[in-house]
Amino acid sequence: MQVLWNGLVEALRLLAGGDSDLLQITLRSLWVSGLALLVAVVVGVPLGGLLALRHFRGRRFAVAAVNTGMAAPPVVVGLLVALFLTRSGPFGDLALLYTNWAMVMAQVVIALPIVIGLSLAALQQLEEGFRQQIEALGAGRFQAFLLQLREIRVALLATVMAAFGAVISEVGAVMMVGGNIRGQTQVLTGAIVQETRIGRFASAIALAIVLMVLAFGTNLALTFIQQHGRRRA
């Protein structure tokens, strides 16, 4: 209990004092995870719509691959991204390994199957009559897709929250491709691991509290938007 209390006191001290290292790590965490989430949503929602609304050869295989990706261990994702970015890999010339961009790429790979899979499931729940009514009113493909997204907007926000939770809390992949370099690629989860390894439990608990407050605040804002949309619907 004393360790937990010390961690809480340390967290309050860091937050009240505006610790520069904590601010830098927190902003880096938000930037990496936020950018990865944005890319995953922009790419994943249309792909989810394609799998939900179009029938083509290999569709079942693609859906199975997406569902498998949703359960892929982050360390496996980190390994694959590292292999692509290492000097002998296909993108080695870009020198992205152990940079923030490498962490963004790893988190995109983690979040993308979640966004595709959950948006696919939400779109498949729409009644066929709703789609037929849209088409009968003369809506084009893109307009019809937007109308269907509007119909599942509550579920889409839940998808965003699930994907955000997966990337902001991820540690294995980002440490593998980012290196957990202090002042350069260290994010909150990596800092927690490092502080724990060297026995600085109070600092680790403080960082964990900051991470949980950050996650809660983001999800609280998204929940307010989601529930407001649900009431309007």
N, C-alpha and C positions, 0 to 999 in steps of 0.2 A: 504493500500500500504506500509505503514511503516513496518508492520509485515512481509510482503513478502520480503522487502528489507533487514530487519534484518536477516531473514532466509537465504537469499543468502549470506550475509556477514558471517554468522555463518558457513555455509557450506564451504565457501572458507577458513575460518580460520581453521576448523577441518581438511580439506584436506591438506592444506599447512603445518599445524603443525604436521601431521602424528599422530593424536589423537589415542592413543592405544585402547580405548574403541570402537571407531568407526571402527578401523581396525579389532578388534576381532569380533564385531557384523557382519561386512561385510563378513569376511571369514567364519563365522559360517553359514550365510545365503547361501553363495555359496556352502559350503560343503553339507548342508542339501538338498538344492534344486537340486544340481548337482547329488548327489547320488540317490535321488528319481527319477530324470529324467532318469538316466542311467538304473536303474532297470525297470522303466516303459517301456522304449524303448526295452530293451533286452527281456522282457516278452511279451509286448504288440504287437510288430510287428509280431512275429510268430502267436500269437492268432488271430490277424487281418487277417493274411493270411489263417489260418484255416477256419475262418468264411467266407472268400471271395471265397475260392477255393474248399471247400468241402461241400457236402450236406449230412446232417444227421438229424435224428429225434431231434426236439427241437431247430434246428438252428434259426428259426424265433424268438423264445422266447429269445435265447441268444443274438441275435442282438438287440432286443427290450430292454433287460437288459443293454446292453452296451450303447445304446442311452440314456437310463434313467440315467445311471451313469454319462454321460457327463454333464447332467444338475443338478446333485445332489448338494444341498447346502453344502458348506464346513463345516458348523456347524454340519450338520447331519453326515458327515464323521468323524468329530472330536468326536462326541458322540459315534458312533459305535466303533471307535478305542479305545476310553477311556474305554468303557464297556468291551472290550476284554482284556485290559491291567490292569484294576483295580484289587485289591487284590482278590476279589471274582470272577474275570473273568477267562476264560480258560487259559490265559497266565500270570496271576497275579504273579506266582512264579518267573518269569523272572525279575520282578522289573524294567520294562522299562518305566512306566508312569513317566512323567516329566523329560524325558531325551531327548537328541538329536535323539536317535534311534526311539523314539515314534513319533517325528515330521517327520522323514524320512518315517515311515510307513504311516502316515496320508497323506503325499504328494504323496506317491506312489499310494494310493487308489484314490486320486484326478486325478492324471495324467494318470493312466492306462486306464480308459475308453476313454479318449481323444485320446491316441495313438492307441488303438484298433479300435475305430470308424473311425478315419481319414485314417488310413492305409487300413482298410477294404474298405472304399469308393474309395480310390485311386486304389486299386487292381481291384475292380469291374469295373472300367472305361477302363481297358485294353480290347482290342478286343479279342474275342474268337479265331480268326484266329491266333493271335500271340501265344497264349498258344498251339494251335494245331501244329503250326510250330515248337515250341520248343520240343514238345513231338515227332514229326516226325523225328527230328534230333537226337533222342536217348538220350536226357538229362534225368537224374534221377530226382526224386521228389525234392530233396534238391537243386540240380543244377538249375532246372527249377524255383524254388522259388527265388533263388538268382538272376537269370536273370530277373525275373519280378520285383524284388525290384530295380534292377539297372534301369529298364525302368521307374520307378516312383520315382526316387531319388529326383527330385525337389519337388514333393508333400510330400515326407517323411521329407525333411528338414523343410517344412512348418508345418508339424505335430510336429516336435521337438520344433519349435519356439512357437507354440500354447501351448504345454504342459509346456514348460519352463515359459511362461508368466503366466500360471495358478498357478504354484507352487511358483514362486518367489514373487508373489504379494499376496499370501494367508495369511490370518491373523487369521480367526476364529478357524480353526482346530488346527493350531500349538499352539495357546494360550491355547486351551482346553487340549491338551495332553502334551504340553511342559511346561506350567505354566508361561512362560514369565519371567523366573528367571534371574535376572541381573548377567552377568558373567558366566552363565551356559547354559541356553537354550534360551536366548533372541536373536531374529533375527531382521532385519531391520523393518519389518512391526509391530512386537510387540513393538519395541522401539518407533516407531512413535505414536502408540496408547497410550503408557505410558506417553510420553512427552506431548501429547495433553491433557490428563486427568489432569495433574498437572499444566496446564497452561503455559508450556514452549514451546510456539508456534514457536519461532525462532529455537530451537533445533529440533522440530518436522519437520519443513520445511526443515532444513538442511539435516536431515535423509531422507526425501522424495526425495530431489534432488539427494542424493547419490544413492538411490534405483533406480530412473529413469535413472541416468547415467549408472548404472550397467546393467539395463535391455536393455537400448539402445545399449550399447557397445557389449553385447552378441548377440543381434539380428542383429546388423550391421555386425558382423563377420559371422554369419550364413547366412545372406542375400548375402554377397559377395560369399560365397561358393555355395549357391543355384543358383545365377545368372550365375556364372562361369560354373556350371554344365549344366544349361539350354542352354547356348551358345554352349557348346561342343555337347549337344544332338541335 
